[in-house]
């Protein structure tokens, strides 16, 4: 009897090897056109109670220079990750290690609605197109 790597390796085990946990990732894409105010939310995902949400990447396309930040809460404490965008263009960032490793977005029992969101730091110009996305994975609380 011979075994191949594929017959021994299950899908959850392969995800465990790749991401360090049994997790499936999905993109949340959104877009908007300026003008908009500073701090405008470009992408957002609501955190389901009883889960931890990990941020494995982001994508941003902007027709002008701007700053961006990803916002989440862990046990009621707010965190953010700043992204400098000094000119127009696009950026796509993904990694095997989540941006918020050790501080996953979560929503504990009886807490307010929590989101993971990507915001524009500055106001957007009239007619300027913005597109954004977050690469997220959710796991049940341990």
C-alpha positions in Angstrom: 0.0 0.0 0.0 1.4 3.4 -1.0 0.3 6.7 0.4 0.8 10.0 -1.4 1.2 13.3 0.4 -2.2 14.4 -0.9 -4.0 11.4 0.5 -2.5 11.9 4.0 -2.8 15.7 4.1 -6.4 16.8 4.8 -7.6 20.3 3.9 -7.8 21.5 7.6 -4.3 20.3 8.2 -3.0 22.1 5.1 -4.6 25.3 6.4 -3.0 24.7 9.8 0.4 24.4 8.1 -0.1 27.5 6.0 -1.7 29.9 8.6 -0.9 28.3 12.0 -4.6 27.6 12.6 -7.5 25.9 10.8 -8.9 29.0 9.0 -10.3 29.9 5.6 -9.7 33.4 4.4 -12.0 35.6 2.4 -11.8 39.1 0.8 -14.3 41.8 1.7 -14.2 44.4 -1.1 -15.8 47.8 -1.2 -15.3 51.1 -3.1 -16.4 54.7 -3.2 -16.0 57.9 -5.1 -15.1 61.2 -3.4 -15.7 63.7 -2.1 -15.9 62.3 1.5 -14.9 63.4 4.9 -11.7 62.5 6.8 -12.1 59.2 8.7 -14.6 57.8 6.2 -15.0 54.0 6.4 -14.1 52.4 3.0 -14.5 48.7 4.0 -16.1 47.1 7.1 -17.0 43.7 8.4 -19.1 43.0 11.5 -17.5 40.6 14.0 -19.8 37.7 14.9 -20.1 37.0 18.7 -17.9 34.1 19.8 -15.3 34.5 17.0 -11.8 35.9 16.6 -11.2 37.7 13.4 -7.7 37.9 12.0 -6.5 40.4 9.3 -4.3 38.7 6.8 -4.1 41.5 4.2 -5.5 44.5 2.6 -5.9 46.1 -0.9 -6.1 49.8 -1.6 -6.5 51.7 -4.9 -6.6 55.4 -4.7 -6.6 58.2 -7.3 -4.7 60.5 -4.9 -2.3 60.5 -2.0 -3.9 59.7 1.4 -3.3 57.8 4.6 -5.4 54.8 5.7 -5.8 52.8 8.8 -7.4 49.5 9.8 -9.4 49.6 13.0 -10.5 46.7 15.3 -11.2 46.0 18.9 -9.9 43.2 21.1 -11.7 42.7 24.4 -13.1 46.2 24.2 -9.7 47.9 23.6 -9.3 49.7 20.2 -6.3 49.1 17.9 -5.3 50.4 14.6 -2.7 49.8 11.9 -1.6 52.8 9.8 -0.9 52.5 6.1 0.9 55.4 4.4 -0.1 56.0 0.8 2.1 58.9 -0.5 0.8 58.9 -4.1 -2.0 57.6 -6.3 -1.9 54.0 -7.3 -2.6 50.5 -5.8 -1.2 48.3 -3.1 -2.0 44.7 -2.3 -0.6 43.3 0.9 -1.0 39.7 2.2 1.0 37.6 4.7 0.9 34.2 6.4 1.0 36.0 9.8 -2.0 38.3 10.5 -1.5 42.0 11.1 -3.4 41.6 14.4 -1.7 38.3 15.6 -2.2 38.0 19.4 -4.9 40.7 19.3 -7.7 39.4 17.1 -10.8 41.4 16.6 -13.5 39.9 18.9 -16.9 40.6 20.3 -17.5 39.2 23.8 -21.0 38.4 25.2 -23.1 41.5 25.9 -20.7 43.8 24.1 -21.5 46.4 21.5 -21.3 45.7 17.8 -17.7 45.4 16.8 -16.3 45.7 13.3 -13.0 45.4 11.5 -12.8 48.4 9.2 -10.5 50.2 6.8 -10.7 54.0 6.9 -9.3 56.9 4.9 -7.3 59.2 7.2 -7.9 62.4 5.2 -10.8 63.7 3.1 -11.2 62.4 -0.4 -11.2 64.7 -3.4 -14.2 65.2 -5.6 -14.5 62.6 -8.3 -11.5 60.5 -7.0 -12.2 56.8 -7.0 -11.2 54.6 -4.1 -11.3 50.9 -3.9 -10.4 48.8 -0.8 -10.5 45.3 0.6 -9.6 43.3 3.7 -8.4 39.7 3.7 -10.0 38.2 6.8 -10.3 34.9 8.6 -12.5 34.0 11.5 -12.2 31.2 14.1 -14.3 30.2 17.1 -13.1 31.4 20.5 -10.9 28.8 22.2 
